[in-house]
Amino acid sequence: MVGGGRDAFIGGVHRIAAWMDGKIELVAGAFSSNAEKSRLSGSDLLLDPARVYPSFETMAAEEAKLPAGERIDFVSIVTPNHVHFPAAKAFLEAGFNVVCDKPMTFSLEEAIRLRDLVKRTGKVFVLTHNYTGYPMVKEAREMVRRGDLGKILKVVAEYPQGWLLTSLETQGHKGAAWRTNPEMAGSSSCIGDIGTHAENLGRYITGLEIEELCADFTTFVEGRRLEDDGNLLIHYKGGARGVLFASQISAGEENNLAVRVYGTKASLEWHQEHPNELIVKYQDAPRRTFRRGNEYLSDVAKRFTRVPAGHPEAFLEAFANIYREGARAIECEVNGKPLPEDLDYPNVNDGVEGMAFIETAVLSAKKGGAWTKMPTF
C-alpha cells in the first residue's frame, strides 16, 4: 500500500475490503510521505519493518529486487490525487499490478499517459469506483442491458454532502485540506472528489457516453480555492439527457449518492444510503422494490451478493467486490494465465473517462456554463 497511514480513513477501508475474502495479504507499504509516520503505521499493522519503506520510489525499487515468490503482486495507491500518477508509473514500470483510488490522476494528460503505460506493460489496473460493486447497482445495469427500461431518455445523478459547509481546511482537518488544495486535488474539489462518482455510476448502469455538458460551479465558503458545489446539464450520445449535481455544502446531508434512470418502458432508482433496494417504476403499473439476496435477481447480482436476504450488506462489502474481482485478474496475470472474460471492475479506461469528465466540467464552468464537448481519444 502507498498512503493510508495513521489517521487516514480511506486506507483502513481499502485494507478491510482487501482482506475480506482471504485472497489478499498486506505485506509491504510506504504509508506516508513522512518516513517516521510510515514506519509507525507499518508497526501498527504488524508488518516486517524491512518491508515498510520511507517512500513509494524506494518501495517499488526494493520490492522489484526480491524473488518472484516473495515480492508484492500488486500495490494499492490510496494517496491524495497528485501522487496517483507518479506512484502508479513507478510500480507499473517496476513490473507490478496496480489498484488505485479515484480520481485516477491529477490531470487528463496524466490519465492518457497512464492508460498508454498500462497497455504497454500489460499489467492489471483496477480503479476503485467502489459504488459499482453493490449488487443492486449490478442488477440495475442488467435491467438496462436486457431492455427492461426500453430506450433510455434521461439520467439524474446526485451526490450531496454537507461536511465542507464550514472551512474545515483551516482547522487542521487533513482530508479537507488536500481536497480543497489545487496543488494536491487538481482543478476541481467537489466534482473531482464526488461528482466523478455520480458520473461513473450513471455511465456504469446505462452504458451511455457524454457528448457535451454545461457546468455551473460555486465556491460558497469564503477563501476556499476550489468549488464546493457543482450543477451540470448533460447531453449523451444517442439523444438521452442528464442532470448531475454534487455538493459538499448541503447542510444535513451525509453521503447521499443516488441515481435515477428513465426509459420509455420503465425507470429505476437507487440510493447509496439504502443500498440493498432497487426501485423500479412503471407508467401503468405499481412500482416494484427489488431487494438484494433474493433468488429472483439476475445471476450477476447474485454473484456479487455475500449474505442471505435480510442481512444488511453495504459499503465495505461493495468495496471488497472490487478487490475480489481485481484479485481474480491479478492472480491470472502473476501466473501467466489469460484473464477471465467476465471480470467486472473499473479499469484504466474508466479512469480516463472520469478525468475527461472533470476537466470538461471545469472548462465549461470557467466559460460561464457554456456547452462544452467531451474530448475523444
KEKE-3310 file (N, C-alpha, C; in steps of 0.2 Angstrom, whole numbers, plus 5000, padded with zeros to 4 digits):
npx = (5004:5002:5002:4988:4991:4993:4978:4972:4957:4953:4962:4961:4949:4951:4960:4952:4943:4951:4956:4944:4940:4949:4959:4969:4984:4992:5008:5018:5023:5022:5018:5016:5021:5030:5043:5045:5032:5027:5034:5029:5016:5017:5021:5010:5002:5008:5018:5033:5047:5057:5050:5043:5043:5051:5047:5037:5045:5056:5051:5045:5057:5065:5056:5055:5067:5067:5064:5053:5043:5042:5041:5029:5013:5004:5000:4992:4986:4983:4983:4983:4977:4987:4998:4995:4998:5012:5016:5009:5015:5028:5027:5021:5031:5041:5036:5024:5007:4993:4981:4971:4965:4951:4949:4958:4970:4979:4977:4970:4979:4989:4981:4979:4993:4995:4986:4991:5003:4999:4994:5005:5013:5006:5000:4988:4976:4967:4953:4946:4932:4921:4907:4901:4902:4891:4878:4865:4866:4873:4862:4853:4861:4860:4846:4845:4853:4846:4835:4824:4820:4817:4821:4834:4830:4833:4845:4847:4858:4865:4875:4875:4884:4887:4898:4908:4903:4908:4924:4934:4946:4955:4956:4964:4960:4964:4960:4951:4959:4968:4959:4954:4964:4972:4984:4986:4974:4970:4961:4948:4937:4924:4917:4927:4930:4918:4908:4913:4910:4896:4895:4902:4894:4882:4886:4891:4879:4870:4878:4879:4887:4895:4891:4892:4892:4886:4891:4890:4899:4901:4909:4905:4910:4919:4935:4940:4948:4944:4929:4914:4902:4893:4884:4877:4871:4868:4871:4869:4877:4867:4856:4850:4846:4854:4855:4866:4871:4883:4888:4896:4892:4879:4869:4866:4866:4873:4880:4874:4873:4864:4855:4844:4836:4828:4817:4809:4800:4801:4807:4821:4828:4840:4848:4862:4863:4853:4856:4853:4841:4832:4822:4809:4800:4784:4774:4761:4758:4760:4774:4789:4799:4815:4825:4841:4849:4839:4832:4825:4833:4846:4859:4871:4870:4868:4880:4888:4883:4884:4879:4864:4847:4839:4849:4859:4870:4883:4893:4907:4907:4904:4915:4924:4920:4926:4939:4940:4937:4947:4958:4956:4959:4973:4979:4978:4987:4999:5002:5003:4992:4978:4966:4950:4935:4924:4927:4923:4926:4931:4942:4957:4953:4940:4945:4951:4940:4934:4943:4942:4929:4929:4938:4932:4920:4926:4931:4920:4913:4922:4920:4908:4897:4896:4890:4900:4911:4914:4931:4938:4947)
npy = (4994:5011:5026:5029:5028:5031:5038:5040:5038:5032:5023:5012:5007:5002:4992:4983:4979:4973:4962:4955:4943:4934:4932:4941:4948:4960:4965:4974:4992:5009:5021:5034:5051:5055:5048:5043:5042:5033:5022:5020:5017:5005:4997:4998:4989:4977:4973:4967:4976:4978:4979:4990:5005:5021:5029:5029:5027:5020:5009:5003:5000:4992:4981:4975:4969:4958:4940:4932:4924:4931:4944:4959:4957:4966:4984:4995:5011:5024:5038:5056:5065:5070:5062:5050:5047:5047:5037:5026:5025:5022:5009:5001:5002:4995:4982:4979:4975:4986:4994:5008:5022:5034:5051:5045:5051:5067:5075:5076:5074:5066:5055:5050:5046:5037:5027:5023:5018:5007:4999:4996:4989:4978:4975:4973:4985:4992:5002:5011:5014:5012:5011:5004:4992:4987:4975:4978:4989:4982:4974:4984:4988:4976:4976:4987:4983:4972:4978:4981:4993:5000:5012:5023:5038:5048:5053:5055:5060:5062:5069:5074:5081:5087:5090:5100:5112:5122:5130:5118:5115:5125:5122:5112:5099:5086:5079:5088:5098:5094:5091:5103:5110:5115:5111:5099:5092:5094:5102:5103:5102:5098:5092:5084:5076:5070:5071:5064:5051:5051:5053:5042:5031:5033:5031:5018:5010:5013:5013:5024:5037:5053:5067:5081:5094:5106:5117:5123:5130:5134:5142:5142:5144:5156:5161:5148:5138:5130:5124:5121:5116:5110:5110:5102:5101:5088:5081:5066:5054:5049:5054:5055:5064:5072:5076:5082:5084:5089:5091:5099:5106:5105:5106:5095:5083:5068:5056:5055:5049:5046:5038:5040:5033:5035:5027:5022:5012:5010:5015:5017:5017:5021:5022:5026:5027:5018:5004:4991:4990:4992:5002:5000:5008:5011:5016:5012:5003:4997:5002:4993:4985:4979:4968:4965:4949:4940:4926:4930:4939:4944:4933:4939:4949:4941:4934:4944:4945:4943:4939:4931:4935:4949:4952:4965:4973:4982:4996:4992:4979:4981:4988:4978:4969:4975:4973:4959:4955:4961:4954:4941:4944:4948:4937:4928:4936:4936:4922:4920:4917:4918:4932:4931:4932:4937:4947:4961:4976:4993:5000:5006:5013:5018:5027:5037:5042:5047:5057:5065:5069:5077:5088:5093:5098:5108:5116:5121:5127:5138:5145:5151:5142:5137:5127:5112:5102:5084:5078:5067:5052)
npz = (5000:4996:5004:5016:5029:5047:5054:5042:5034:5022:5019:5029:5025:5012:5016:5024:5015:5005:5013:5015:5008:5010:5000:4999:5006:5016:5015:5013:5013:5009:5019:5021:5016:5025:5033:5046:5050:5041:5046:5059:5056:5049:5059:5067:5059:5060:5052:5044:5048:5038:5027:5026:5020:5017:5006:4991:4979:4984:4989:4977:4970:4978:4981:4968:4967:4975:4975:4964:4970:4982:4982:4981:4974:4969:4971:4981:4979:4989:4991:4991:4976:4968:4969:4963:4949:4948:4957:4952:4940:4944:4950:4940:4930:4936:4936:4942:4946:4948:4960:4961:4969:4966:4960:4945:4941:4943:4932:4915:4905:4912:4914:4901:4898:4908:4904:4892:4897:4905:4895:4888:4897:4900:4912:4926:4930:4942:4946:4960:4959:4970:4971:4961:4965:4972:4974:4970:4961:4951:4947:4942:4931:4923:4921:4912:4902:4897:4892:4899:4903:4891:4879:4884:4891:4900:4913:4930:4942:4958:4971:4986:5000:5016:5023:5021:5024:5032:5035:5036:5031:5036:5049:5053:5048:5039:5028:5022:5020:5009:4999:4995:4990:4976:4972:4976:4974:4961:4947:4952:4966:4972:4961:4956:4967:4972:4962:4951:4955:4954:4940:4935:4940:4934:4921:4921:4924:4913:4902:4894:4885:4888:4877:4877:4889:4901:4914:4931:4943:4960:4974:4989:5002:5010:5004:5001:4989:4978:4970:4979:4976:4963:4947:4934:4917:4905:4889:4881:4870:4857:4861:4874:4889:4903:4921:4933:4949:4962:4979:4992:5003:5007:5020:5033:5024:5022:5015:5002:4989:4974:4960:4946:4933:4918:4906:4891:4894:4908:4924:4935:4952:4963:4979:4988:5002:5005:5001:4998:4991:4976:4966:4955:4943:4934:4920:4920:4930:4947:4956:4959:4971:4972:4981:4988:4988:4985:4976:4964:4957:4945:4938:4939:4949:4960:4960:4966:4978:4996:5008:5015:5010:5019:5028:5031:5019:5013:5011:5014:5009:4996:4992:4994:4984:4972:4975:4976:4962:4956:4962:4956:4943:4945:4950:4939:4930:4937:4937:4923:4916:4905:4906:4915:4906:4911:4920:4931:4935:4938:4926:4918:4907:4912:4921:4913:4906:4917:4921:4910:4910:4922:4918:4907:4913:4922:4912:4906:4916:4919:4907:4910:4910:4897:4884:4882:4873:4876:4876:4863:4861)
capx = (5000:5005:4997:4984:4994:4989:4973:4969:4951:4952:4967:4958:4943:4955:4963:4947:4940:4956:4956:4938:4939:4955:4963:4975:4988:4996:5015:5023:5020:5025:5011:5016:5027:5034:5046:5043:5025:5026:5037:5025:5010:5019:5021:5003:4999:5012:5022:5040:5050:5061:5046:5040:5048:5051:5044:5035:5050:5061:5047:5045:5064:5067:5052:5057:5074:5065:5062:5046:5038:5042:5039:5022:5010:5001:5001:4986:4988:4977:4985:4979:4977:4993:5003:4992:5001:5019:5016:5007:5020:5034:5026:5020:5037:5044:5033:5019:5000:4991:4975:4972:4959:4949:4950:4964:4976:4979:4975:4968:4985:4992:4977:4981:4999:4994:4982:4996:5008:4996:4993:5012:5016:5001:4998:4981:4975:4960:4951:4941:4925:4918:4899:4899:4902:4885:4874:4859:4869:4874:4855:4851:4864:4857:4839:4846:4855:4840:4830:4818:4818:4817:4826:4835:4829:4836:4848:4848:4863:4866:4879:4876:4887:4887:4904:4913:4899:4912:4931:4937:4953:4959:4955:4968:4957:4969:4956:4948:4965:4971:4954:4952:4970:4973:4991:4985:4967:4969:4957:4941:4936:4918:4916:4933:4930:4912:4904:4915:4907:4890:4896:4904:4888:4877:4889:4891:4872:4867:4882:4879:4893:4893:4893:4893:4889:4887:4893:4890:4902:4901:4913:4901:4914:4924:4943:4941:4952:4941:4922:4911:4896:4893:4877:4878:4867:4872:4869:4873:4877:4861:4850:4847:4848:4855:4856:4871:4874:4887:4888:4899:4890:4872:4868:4862:4867:4879:4883:4868:4873:4858:4854:4838:4837:4821:4817:4802:4796:4801:4813:4824:4830:4845:4851:4868:4861:4849:4859:4850:4835:4832:4815:4808:4793:4781:4769:4754:4758:4763:4781:4791:4805:4819:4829:4847:4849:4834:4833:4823:4838:4850:4865:4876:4868:4869:4887:4891:4880:4888:4875:4857:4842:4838:4856:4862:4876:4884:4899:4913:4906:4904:4922:4928:4919:4931:4946:4939:4937:4954:4962:4955:4963:4980:4981:4980:4992:5005:5003:5004:4986:4973:4961:4943:4931:4918:4929:4919:4929:4933:4949:4961:4949:4936:4949:4952:4934:4932:4947:4939:4923:4931:4941:4927:4916:4930:4932:4913:4912:4926:4917:4902:4892:4895:4890:4907:4911:4919:4936:4938:4954)
capy = (5000:5018:5030:5025:5028:5033:5043:5040:5034:5028:5017:5007:5005:4998:4986:4979:4977:4968:4956:4952:4937:4929:4932:4946:4949:4966:4963:4980:4998:5016:5023:5041:5054:5056:5041:5040:5040:5027:5016:5019:5014:4998:4994:4997:4984:4971:4971:4966:4983:4978:4980:4996:5010:5028:5032:5024:5025:5015:5003:5000:4998:4986:4975:4973:4965:4952:4934:4932:4922:4934:4951:4960:4955:4972:4989:4999:5018:5027:5045:5062:5064:5072:5056:5044:5045:5045:5031:5021:5024:5019:5002:4998:5001:4990:4976:4977:4977:4992:4996:5015:5026:5038:5051:5041:5055:5074:5078:5071:5072:5061:5049:5047:5043:5031:5022:5020:5014:5000:4995:4994:4984:4973:4974:4974:4991:4992:5009:5009:5017:5006:5011:5000:4985:4985:4970:4981:4993:4977:4972:4990:4988:4971:4978:4991:4979:4967:4982:4981:5000:5002:5017:5027:5045:5053:5050:5060:5058:5067:5067:5079:5080:5093:5091:5106:5118:5127:5130:5113:5115:5130:5120:5106:5093:5084:5077:5094:5102:5092:5091:5110:5112:5114:5108:5092:5089:5096:5108:5103:5099:5094:5087:5079:5071:5066:5072:5059:5045:5051:5052:5035:5027:5033:5028:5010:5007:5014:5012:5030:5041:5060:5070:5088:5096:5113:5116:5129:5129:5139:5142:5146:5145:5162:5159:5142:5139:5127:5124:5116:5114:5109:5108:5101:5098:5083:5078:5060:5052:5045:5059:5055:5070:5071:5081:5079:5089:5087:5097:5097:5111:5104:5105:5089:5078:5064:5053:5054:5047:5042:5039:5038:5031:5035:5024:5023:5007:5010:5019:5014:5022:5018:5026:5023:5026:5012:5001:4984:4990:4995:5003:5001:5012:5010:5021:5010:4998:4999:5002:4987:4986:4973:4968:4961:4942:4935:4922:4932:4943:4941:4929:4944:4952:4935:4933:4949:4945:4939:4936:4929:4941:4951:4953:4971:4972:4988:5000:4988:4973:4983:4989:4971:4966:4977:4970:4952:4955:4963:4948:4936:4946:4949:4930:4926:4939:4933:4915:4919:4914:4923:4935:4929:4936:4940:4952:4967:4981:4999:5000:5012:5017:5022:5032:5042:5045:5051:5064:5069:5072:5083:5093:5096:5102:5114:5121:5124:5132:5144:5149:5153:5137:5136:5120:5110:5095:5080:5076:5060:5049)
capz = (5000:4996:5008:5020:5036:5053:5054:5036:5034:5016:5019:5033:5021:5007:5019:5026:5009:5003:5017:5017:5005:5011:4994:4998:5012:5016:5017:5012:5012:5011:5021:5022:5014:5031:5034:5053:5051:5038:5050:5064:5053:5047:5066:5069:5055:5062:5046:5044:5047:5032:5021:5027:5016:5018:5000:4986:4975:4987:4989:4970:4968:4983:4980:4962:4968:4978:4971:4961:4975:4989:4981:4981:4967:4967:4975:4982:4980:4992:4992:4988:4969:4965:4970:4960:4943:4949:4961:4948:4935:4947:4951:4933:4926:4940:4934:4947:4945:4952:4962:4963:4971:4961:4953:4943:4941:4944:4926:4910:4902:4916:4913:4895:4899:4912:4900:4887:4901:4907:4889:4886:4902:4901:4919:4928:4933:4945:4949:4965:4959:4973:4971:4956:4967:4975:4970:4966:4955:4945:4945:4938:4924:4920:4918:4906:4896:4895:4889:4904:4904:4885:4877:4890:4889:4905:4919:4935:4947:4963:4977:4991:5006:5020:5028:5020:5025:5036:5032:5040:5029:5040:5056:5054:5045:5034:5022:5019:5017:5002:4994:4993:4988:4969:4970:4978:4972:4954:4945:4955:4973:4973:4955:4956:4973:4972:4956:4947:4957:4951:4933:4934:4942:4928:4915:4923:4924:4907:4896:4890:4885:4887:4871:4879:4895:4903:4921:4935:4949:4965:4980:4994:5008:5008:5005:4998:4982:4973:4971:4984:4974:4955:4944:4927:4912:4901:4883:4880:4863:4856:4862:4881:4893:4910:4926:4938:4954:4968:4983:4999:5007:5008:5027:5035:5020:5024:5009:4999:4982:4971:4953:4943:4925:4915:4900:4888:4897:4915:4926:4941:4956:4968:4984:4991:5009:5006:4995:4997:4987:4969:4965:4948:4942:4928:4919:4920:4935:4953:4957:4962:4975:4972:4987:4987:4991:4983:4970:4958:4954:4940:4941:4940:4956:4965:4961:4970:4985:5001:5014:5013:5011:5026:5031:5028:5015:5011:5009:5014:5005:4989:4991:4993:4977:4968:4977:4974:4955:4955:4964:4951:4937:4946:4951:4932:4927:4940:4935:4916:4913:4902:4911:4914:4901:4915:4925:4932:4939:4934:4924:4917:4903:4916:4924:4908:4905:4923:4921:4904:4913:4927:4915:4903:4918:4924:4907:4905:4922:4918:4902:4912:4909:4890:4882:4880:4870:4879:4871:4861:4862)
cpx = (5004:5000:4993:4987:4990:4984:4970:4963:4951:4957:4964:4952:4946:4957:4958:4944:4944:4956:4950:4937:4945:4960:4969:4978:4992:5003:5020:5019:5024:5019:5011:5022:5032:5037:5045:5036:5023:5029:5032:5018:5011:5019:5014:5000:5003:5016:5030:5043:5054:5057:5041:5045:5046:5048:5042:5040:5055:5057:5047:5052:5066:5063:5053:5063:5072:5063:5055:5041:5038:5040:5031:5019:5006:5002:4994:4988:4982:4979:4981:4981:4983:4999:5001:4996:5008:5020:5014:5012:5026:5033:5024:5027:5042:5041:5027:5012:4998:4983:4975:4965:4957:4949:4957:4970:4974:4976:4973:4974:4989:4988:4979:4988:4999:4991:4987:5001:5005:4995:5000:5015:5012:4999:4991:4981:4968:4959:4946:4935:4920:4910:4897:4899:4896:4881:4868:4860:4870:4867:4852:4854:4861:4850:4840:4848:4850:4835:4823:4815:4816:4822:4827:4834:4832:4839:4849:4853:4865:4871:4880:4879:4886:4893:4909:4909:4903:4920:4935:4945:4958:4959:4959:4965:4961:4965:4953:4953:4967:4965:4952:4958:4972:4979:4991:4979:4967:4964:4950:4941:4930:4916:4921:4933:4924:4908:4906:4912:4900:4890:4897:4898:4883:4879:4889:4884:4869:4871:4883:4885:4891:4896:4896:4890:4890:4887:4893:4893:4902:4905:4909:4905:4920:4931:4944:4943:4948:4933:4920:4904:4896:4886:4878:4872:4871:4868:4873:4872:4871:4855:4847:4850:4850:4856:4861:4872:4878:4888:4892:4897:4882:4871:4864:4863:4874:4883:4878:4868:4867:4858:4847:4839:4830:4821:4810:4797:4795:4806:4815:4827:4834:4848:4856:4867:4856:4850:4856:4843:4836:4824:4814:4801:4791:4775:4762:4753:4761:4770:4783:4798:4809:4824:4835:4846:4844:4835:4830:4827:4842:4856:4870:4876:4870:4876:4891:4888:4883:4884:4868:4853:4840:4843:4859:4869:4877:4891:4905:4913:4907:4911:4926:4926:4924:4937:4945:4940:4944:4959:4961:4959:4971:4983:4983:4986:4999:5007:5003:4998:4982:4968:4954:4939:4926:4920:4925:4922:4931:4940:4952:4957:4943:4939:4950:4946:4932:4936:4944:4933:4924:4934:4937:4922:4919:4930:4925:4912:4916:4924:4910:4896:4891:4895:4897:4907:4916:4924:4935:4946:4955)
cpy = (5006:5023:5026:5024:5030:5039:5044:5035:5029:5022:5011:5004:5000:4991:4981:4976:4972:4962:4952:4944:4932:4928:4936:4947:4955:4964:4969:4986:5004:5020:5031:5044:5056:5049:5039:5038:5034:5021:5015:5015:5007:4994:4993:4991:4978:4969:4971:4973:4983:4980:4986:5002:5017:5032:5027:5022:5020:5009:4999:4997:4992:4980:4972:4968:4959:4946:4934:4929:4925:4942:4952:4958:4961:4977:4993:5006:5022:5034:5050:5062:5065:5067:5050:5042:5043:5039:5025:5019:5020:5011:4998:4997:4996:4983:4974:4979:4982:4992:5003:5018:5031:5045:5048:5045:5063:5078:5073:5069:5066:5054:5046:5043:5037:5025:5019:5016:5007:4996:4992:4989:4978:4971:4975:4981:4991:4999:5008:5014:5012:5006:5006:4992:4983:4980:4973:4986:4988:4975:4978:4990:4982:4972:4982:4987:4974:4971:4982:4989:5003:5007:5022:5035:5050:5050:5056:5057:5063:5064:5073:5077:5087:5095:5097:5112:5124:5125:5125:5113:5120:5128:5113:5099:5091:5083:5083:5098:5100:5092:5098:5113:5111:5110:5101:5088:5089:5102:5108:5099:5094:5089:5082:5074:5066:5066:5066:5052:5045:5050:5045:5030:5027:5030:5020:5007:5007:5013:5019:5034:5049:5063:5078:5089:5104:5113:5123:5127:5135:5137:5146:5148:5150:5159:5153:5142:5135:5126:5119:5114:5115:5107:5108:5098:5094:5081:5072:5058:5048:5049:5059:5061:5068:5077:5078:5085:5085:5093:5095:5102:5111:5102:5099:5083:5074:5061:5051:5053:5043:5043:5037:5038:5031:5032:5025:5017:5008:5014:5015:5019:5018:5023:5023:5022:5021:5007:4994:4984:4994:4996:5004:5003:5011:5015:5019:5004:5000:4998:4995:4988:4979:4973:4963:4954:4938:4932:4925:4937:4940:4937:4934:4947:4947:4934:4938:4950:4941:4936:4935:4936:4943:4953:4960:4970:4979:4990:4995:4982:4975:4985:4983:4968:4968:4974:4962:4951:4956:4957:4943:4938:4946:4942:4927:4929:4937:4926:4914:4916:4920:4926:4932:4934:4940:4945:4958:4971:4987:4998:5006:5017:5021:5028:5038:5045:5049:5058:5068:5073:5078:5089:5097:5101:5108:5119:5124:5129:5138:5148:5151:5149:5136:5129:5118:5103:5091:5078:5069:5058:5044)
cpz = (5000:4999:5013:5027:5042:5052:5047:5035:5028:5016:5023:5029:5016:5010:5021:5020:5006:5006:5017:5014:5006:5005:4994:5005:5011:5019:5016:5012:5013:5012:5022:5018:5019:5033:5041:5053:5047:5042:5055:5061:5051:5054:5068:5066:5056:5056:5048:5043:5041:5026:5022:5025:5017:5012:4995:4981:4977:4987:4982:4968:4972:4982:4973:4962:4971:4973:4969:4966:4982:4988:4981:4974:4965:4972:4975:4983:4982:4995:4990:4980:4966:4965:4965:4954:4944:4952:4956:4943:4938:4947:4944:4930:4930:4939:4939:4944:4950:4954:4964:4965:4966:4964:4951:4944:4943:4938:4920:4906:4905:4915:4907:4895:4903:4908:4895:4891:4903:4901:4887:4890:4902:4908:4921:4932:4935:4948:4954:4965:4963:4973:4965:4958:4971:4971:4966:4961:4949:4943:4940:4931:4920:4917:4912:4900:4893:4891:4893:4904:4897:4883:4882:4887:4894:4911:4924:4941:4951:4968:4981:4997:5010:5024:5027:5020:5028:5033:5036:5038:5033:5048:5058:5052:5039:5027:5018:5016:5010:4997:4991:4991:4981:4967:4972:4975:4964:4953:4948:4962:4973:4967:4955:4961:4973:4966:4951:4949:4954:4944:4931:4935:4936:4922:4915:4922:4917:4901:4892:4890:4884:4881:4873:4886:4896:4911:4925:4941:4954:4971:4985:5001:5007:5009:5002:4991:4977:4975:4976:4982:4966:4953:4937:4923:4907:4895:4882:4872:4862:4858:4869:4884:4900:4914:4931:4943:4960:4972:4990:5004:5009:5016:5028:5030:5022:5018:5004:4991:4979:4964:4951:4935:4923:4908:4897:4890:4904:4917:4933:4945:4962:4972:4988:4999:5011:5001:4994:4993:4981:4968:4957:4947:4935:4927:4921:4925:4941:4953:4961:4966:4975:4977:4986:4991:4989:4976:4964:4954:4949:4943:4942:4947:4961:4966:4965:4977:4990:5006:5012:5014:5018:5030:5028:5025:5012:5009:5009:5010:4998:4987:4990:4987:4972:4969:4975:4966:4953:4956:4959:4945:4939:4947:4944:4929:4931:4938:4927:4913:4910:4907:4910:4910:4905:4920:4925:4937:4935:4932:4922:4912:4906:4919:4919:4907:4911:4923:4915:4906:4918:4923:4910:4907:4920:4918:4905:4910:4921:4912:4903:4910:4902:4889:4879:4878:4875:4874:4869:4861:4856)
residu = (MET:VAL:GLY:GLY:GLY:ARG:ASP:ALA:PHE:ILE:GLY:GLY:VAL:HIS:ARG:ILE:ALA:ALA:TRP:MET:ASP:GLY:LYS:ILE:GLU:LEU:VAL:ALA:GLY:ALA:PHE:SER:SER:ASN:ALA:GLU:LYS:SER:ARG:LEU:SER:GLY:SER:ASP:LEU:LEU:LEU:ASP:PRO:ALA:ARG:VAL:TYR:PRO:SER:PHE:GLU:THR:MET:ALA:ALA:GLU:GLU:ALA:LYS:LEU:PRO:ALA:GLY:GLU:ARG:ILE:ASP:PHE:VAL:SER:ILE:VAL:THR:PRO:ASN:HIS:VAL:HIS:PHE:PRO:ALA:ALA:LYS:ALA:PHE:LEU:GLU:ALA:GLY:PHE:ASN:VAL:VAL:CYS:ASP:LYS:PRO:MET:THR:PHE:SER:LEU:GLU:GLU:ALA:ILE:ARG:LEU:ARG:ASP:LEU:VAL:LYS:ARG:THR:GLY:LYS:VAL:PHE:VAL:LEU:THR:HIS:ASN:TYR:THR:GLY:TYR:PRO:MET:VAL:LYS:GLU:ALA:ARG:GLU:MET:VAL:ARG:ARG:GLY:ASP:LEU:GLY:LYS:ILE:LEU:LYS:VAL:VAL:ALA:GLU:TYR:PRO:GLN:GLY:TRP:LEU:LEU:THR:SER:LEU:GLU:THR:GLN:GLY:HIS:LYS:GLY:ALA:ALA:TRP:ARG:THR:ASN:PRO:GLU:MET:ALA:GLY:SER:SER:SER:CYS:ILE:GLY:ASP:ILE:GLY:THR:HIS:ALA:GLU:ASN:LEU:GLY:ARG:TYR:ILE:THR:GLY:LEU:GLU:ILE:GLU:GLU:LEU:CYS:ALA:ASP:PHE:THR:THR:PHE:VAL:GLU:GLY:ARG:ARG:LEU:GLU:ASP:ASP:GLY:ASN:LEU:LEU:ILE:HIS:TYR:LYS:GLY:GLY:ALA:ARG:GLY:VAL:LEU:PHE:ALA:SER:GLN:ILE:SER:ALA:GLY:GLU:GLU:ASN:ASN:LEU:ALA:VAL:ARG:VAL:TYR:GLY:THR:LYS:ALA:SER:LEU:GLU:TRP:HIS:GLN:GLU:HIS:PRO:ASN:GLU:LEU:ILE:VAL:LYS:TYR:GLN:ASP:ALA:PRO:ARG:ARG:THR:PHE:ARG:ARG:GLY:ASN:GLU:TYR:LEU:SER:ASP:VAL:ALA:LYS:ARG:PHE:THR:ARG:VAL:PRO:ALA:GLY:HIS:PRO:GLU:ALA:PHE:LEU:GLU:ALA:PHE:ALA:ASN:ILE:TYR:ARG:GLU:GLY:ALA:ARG:ALA:ILE:GLU:CYS:GLU:VAL:ASN:GLY:LYS:PRO:LEU:PRO:GLU:ASP:LEU:ASP:TYR:PRO:ASN:VAL:ASN:ASP:GLY:VAL:GLU:GLY:MET:ALA:PHE:ILE:GLU:THR:ALA:VAL:LEU:SER:ALA:LYS:LYS:GLY:GLY:ALA:TRP:THR:LYS:MET:PRO:THR:PHE)
# end
